[in-house]
Amino acid sequence: MLDKLVVGIEGSYRTHPLPHLPNFKVVPWENQAIIEKADVFVQANILENKFFRKYRAQYEYIRDSGKPYIVVESSVFRRNMPFPPHPKAYHRWSWTSYFRDEGNYCNENCPDDRWNQIQADQNIEIKDWKKGGEYILLAMQRPGDSSLKNLMTKHKTFDNFIANTINEIRKYTDRPIVARMHPARMDRQRQALEKIDTSGISISKNMHGSGNLEGGAGLYEDFKNAYAVVGFNSNALTESICEGIPTFSLCPSSMAWECSNKNLNTLENLEYFDRQQWLNNLGYCQWREDEIAKGDPWYHLLRGII
């Protein structure tokens, strides 16, 4: 497989860097001669992403080709990471999907070397589990994001997700709720909140430092007095676990799933997890741009199809 032709199609492949290897090529959709010769495809994100309509034909072609395909996505650990492009910026690599339970990262029972590298590169502290706090922090997400694919299957609409989740939280605790909005499409998120009874709910104003890659300083302000964090498939959930805050992931596709509480009926009876193997495994999900240039994630993922 080392000499197999790996093809990305301009449009469905964008933004993320590729290995500097002769068998990796990015070609326009019109270059069907090369596309048909591909042994493996590489794409950015998944078919349900926000560019789906524009590049639908490409994503569906890759899916229906019957050939293996790699999905490249933003990194798991993003705190203190330089913004791409940068030699020490990380990107996720997996087969078929970036979802934890749908893709294949070839990362079971991994050693700690890559996690140790990431921790040193980004100065990430893994804090002891915290007990106590004032409120439930609800980590909202950008409406329409591909990470909400399974949310839409379960709840049908973004508004239903917000209403159902808050109703579930209220069934099991009387603690106040702080809703932290994603920095993108905040008006749409606010509309969802306005459709429900907002007594006992406040909206965080700590949006300073937030961007497309991480929540920034404002997120850590919200973490300070949180009793627990609740979310669906947000990257903030991996950060809250690293902060030692008991976390509820409501979607098995979340990269935080293994070290998360799963059911809101345990909000007042929290579970705490050993995080080391989780960290080790996630270290083998993402690769630095200087490593990608050498082909390291490609050689790692080959074990998934050889």
N, C-alpha and C positions, 0 to 999 in steps of 0.2 A: 504493500500500500504506500510505501514511501515515495514512489514515483508516480502515483496516480494523479490525474489532473483534478485540481480543486478550483471550482469556478464560482465567483460571485458576479451577480448581474447588477449593473449600475441601476440604482433605484432601490431594489430590495436589499442591496448591500451598499452601505454608506457609513460615513463617520469613523467607524472603528478601523484600526490598522490591521494589516495582514502580514504574515511572515514574508521575509525577503528570500523566498525560495522560488526556484524556477517553475515549480508545478502549481503555484498559486497565481490565478489570473482574475482580473475584474474586467468584464467586457460589457458593451452596450447590449440591450435587449435585441437589437437588430442582428447581432452576430450569432445567428442560430447555428452556424457551422461549429463554432467552438462550444456553445452551450450544449449541443447534442453529444459532443464528445466527452463531456464532464463525467468523471467517475464519482465525484463528491461535490455537493454544492455548499456554499457558505452564505448565510443571510444575516441581516441585522434584525433583532427582535423577532416577533412571530406574526403570523398572518393577521391577527386581530389588532395590530398596532394602528396608530393614528394615520399612517401612510397607506393603510390597506387599500382604500378605494383607488388611489392613484396607481399603485403597483400590484393590484389584485392578481392580474394575469401572471406576474412573475412568481408570487408566493404560491399560487395554486399550481403552477407548472412544477415548481420544486417539490411541493408536497406530493403531487400525483406522478412524479417521475419514477418512483420506486427506488431511487438512489439515496444513499445516506446523505444527510445534510447537517451542517454545523450551524448552531445559533450563537451569535455574539451579542452581548448585552452589557450594560453598565455593571460595575463591580458590586460585590456584596458589601465589603468594608470600605466606606467612603470617607470616614472622618479623617481630616488632615491630609487627604490625598490631593496632589496637584491636579489642576484641571487639565484634561486631555486637550491637545496632544502634548505629552511629556513622557520622557523615558521611564519615569517612576509612577505613571498613571496606570491603573489596573483596569482590565476588561474581563468579563465573564465569557467562558467558552463551554459549550455543551452540545450534545447531540439532540436534535429534534425540537427541544423547547428549553427555555431558561427556567421554567417552573421546576421546583424541587422534585415533585412527584410525577412529572411527565417527561422531563429531559434526563439525559444520562451524562453525568460529569465524571464518571469513572473514579469516584472519590470515596469509596467505602473503606473504613478503617485505615485512614491515612496517617502517616507519621506527622510529627509536629514541625518539620523543618520549614514548610512554606508559611504556616501560621506565624512562626517566630520571625520570619522575614517581614511579613506584612506588619506585624506588631511593631517591629523596630522601624520600618520605613515610615509608618504613620503615627507612631507614638500613641498607640491605643492602650488604654488601661482597662483591665478586666477587674471590676470592683466586686467586693463581697456582696452577697445578696442582701438587699435592704428590707427591713421590716418596719412597717409604719408609714405614714404619709397622710396627706389631707384629701386627695381627690383621685378620681379615675380619669386618666388622660386618654381621650379618644383620638387616635391618629387617623385623620381623614386622608383621603387620596384624591388624585386628580380624576374627575369624571371623564370617562372615555378612555382611560389608560388601559393598555393591554393586560396589565397585572390584575385587572378587575374582571377578566373574562369569566372566571368561575363564579364570581359574585353575581354577575348578571344572570347566570344560569339559575342560581339559588334564589335570588331576591327579585329578579326581573327588571328592576329599575334601581338607579342610584338612590333615589328618594326612599324607596322601600328599605334599602340596606341601612340607611341612617336611622330611620324610624324604628325598624325592627331591632337593631343593635342597642339603641338607647332604651327601648322598652325592656329588652332582656336584662340590661345592666340594672335597671330600676327594680326588676323583680327580685334581685338577689342582694342588693345593697342600697342603703340610703345615703351613701357618700355622694358629695357633689361631683359633677362631671365637668371637665374642661375639654372642650372640643378644639383640637389643633388642626387648622386647615392646611392643606397642601398649598404652596405658593402659586400654583397655576390654577386658573379657573375658580378663583375664590368666590366670585359672585354666584356661580352655579352651586357651590357647596353651601353658601349662605342661604340660598333659596331652599335647599333641602332642610336645613335647620329651622327655617321660618315656618315650615309646614307642620311642625310638631309642637307639643307643649314644652316650652323651654325653661320651665321652672326648675331651679337647681342646676341649670346648665349655663356656663359662661364660655365665651369664645376667646381663646388666647390671643393676646396682642403681641406676643413675643416672636415676631416674624423676622427680626433682624438677623442677617447672615444667611438666611435660607436661600436656596437656589435649586437648580435641577438635580444636582448630585447629592446634596446633604441638607439637613435641617439647620445647620449652623449653630451659632451661639444661642439663638432663641429657643431651639429645641431643647438644649441643655438647661435653660432657665425653666422650661416646662417640666423637665425631668426632676428637678430638685425636690419638689414636695409631692411628687406623684406616689400614690399608694400602689397603683398598678397601671399598666398601659394596655389598651385594647385596640386592636386593628385587624385588618383583613390580610393584606399581602403587601404591607408597606415596608420599605427598607428601614424605617424608623424602629421597627420591632427588633431587628438585629442589634441596633444601637442601644435600645433600652435594656436588652438582655446583657450586653457588655457593661452597662451601667449598674447592673445588679438589681434592676427593677422587675418584679414579677410581671410577666407579659402574657397576654392572651392573643394568640394567632387564631383567627376564625376561618382560616383556609389552609388545607394541607399542602398547597403549593408554595406556601411561604417558606423562605429560607430559614426563618426563625422557628419553624414548627417543632423540631426535636427538643428544644429547650423552652417550649411555651406551655402554659396552661391551655387546655383545649375547650373547656366548657364554662360558660359564665356562671353556672350554678356553684362554682367553687370560688367565687370572688372573695368570700370571707373565710375560705379554707385553702390558702394558696399552696401550690407545690413548688419546690425549688429543685434545680437540676444541676448535675455535674456537667460543666460546659466544655471540658477539655477536648473530648473527641469531636464534638460539634465544631469547635474552632479548627481543629486539625483538618476535618473534612472540608470545611468551607475554604480553607487555605488552598485546596486543590480545585477550587471552582474558578479562580481568577488569576490573571497573569499580567505581569508588567509589560509595558510596551517594548522595553529592551529585550525581554524574554520572548515576546511574540515575534519580534524581528528574526530571532534565531530559530523559530519554529517550535519552541518548547510546548505550547498547548496542543499543537498538532500531534507531536510525538506522544504526548500523554494520552490524548483521546483515541489514538490508534488502537489501544487495547480494547476499545469498545466495539470494534468491527473486525479485528483480525481473528 
